[in-house]
Amino acid sequence: MSDHFSGPRALAWPALDITDLYVFPSPEQSAHLVLVMDVCPSVGQSAFFSDALTYRFRLRPITIAATGPAAAFGVGEREWTVECTFEAPDARAGSAALTQRGRCTASTGDAVSFVVNDEQGGRANGLRAFAGVRSDPFFIDLRALRDTVTTRQLALADPGTNSLGGDNVLSIVVEVESARLPGAGDTLLALVCEIRTSSQPYVVLERLGRPEVKNFMLSRKDFDTVNRDMELRDLYNNEDAFHLAQDYLGAYRARLNGTLAFFDGLDAKTDWPLDARGTHPLSELLLADFLVVDPSKPFAEQSTFEIEQAMLAGRTHATCGGRPLNDDVIDKLLNWLINGGNGPPIRDGVDQATVRASNTFPYLAPPNPPEATAYQQRLGQ
């Protein structure tokens, strides 16, 4: 489910649940990069952001350190961040309606203020920002994927049913001039996002890089031959994405090895043979858990994972990579993990969100009406 409900902590406190992360060159303005963080699954139209949390994007320059089966990234230490904080909602100027104000501050000192749900957002100092309730851009047939895992065989339908149809999320959209980023837009960038406490001691409560690492690959204990009694996702959420600690690295690797081998076997053939130690060829690459974007290339849909796949194939990437809002990442993952992208297409039968995202700021579609069926109700049907 991308990153919706990605662990016990997120289930207990939806306000800190990061559901998705996206990054792509602006289709509207050249030489600008768009960052999107979605939080709080299945919110109502009157929802607001927490004033006790800081929502943070982190970007670092990276290089391609190796290609082929040992594909790997080299991560630079220089970092650009933007932190988004929110005031408590209040009624202003005699109005009964509540209003919330927010502010995004970059590590360079640039900052922009805005009013939540104002579609124009705020613009200043090379930054543009929007925050508010929007239609959830993610789409998946969750029941079909669950049946696939339960039965140990592909249980996909065509057409499928979007389990998030009609749902809304709280979205933060930041657009920044590429020239202000590390490497001045001439290099690959790695992006992660975090939610942390706003007061000291600062504690990271949730983080996200690539979609489905936690829910597809780290959630299932039964494929793990080493740690079948351990819930790893909250531990993983506490990690620094750019510097995984050694303490639990072996546990994460074992969980990935088991789950990835399960997906590879769903088509009754081996496309990703394990090495002599039982390590899956994708485990190390996926442990570098960040979105990878080339801001020097133009906006392109269906570009998610293209940079990583090009590295594995030993070729030069052709697109911006990243993760555009309308990309069908579930189909991409199913084909990548199950047949290495070299077999008949595998689909979950869901090809778009409730409403497609647009090519104009703030990109995500307006919120769905209150009568839309909520995710939790649909799961009970």
Secondary structure, DSSP 8 states (H G I E B T S, - for coil): -TTTT-SHHHHH-GGG-EEEEEEEE-SSSTTEEEEEEEESTT--TT----TTEEEEEEEEEEEEEE-GGG-EEEE-S--EEEEEEE---EE-TT-SSEE-EEEEEETTS-EEEEETT-TT-EEETTEEEEEEEEE------HHHHHHHHHHTS----SS---TTTT-EEEEEEEEEEGGGSGGGGSSEEEEEEEEEESSSS--EEEEESSTTIIIIISS-STT-SS-TT---HHHHHTSBTTB--STTHHHHHHHHHHHHHHHHGGGTS-SS---TT---TTHHHHHS-SEEE-TTS---SS-TTHHHHHHHHTS---S-BSB-TT--HHHHHHHHHHHTT-SS----S--S-SS---SSTT-S-----TTS--HHHHHT-
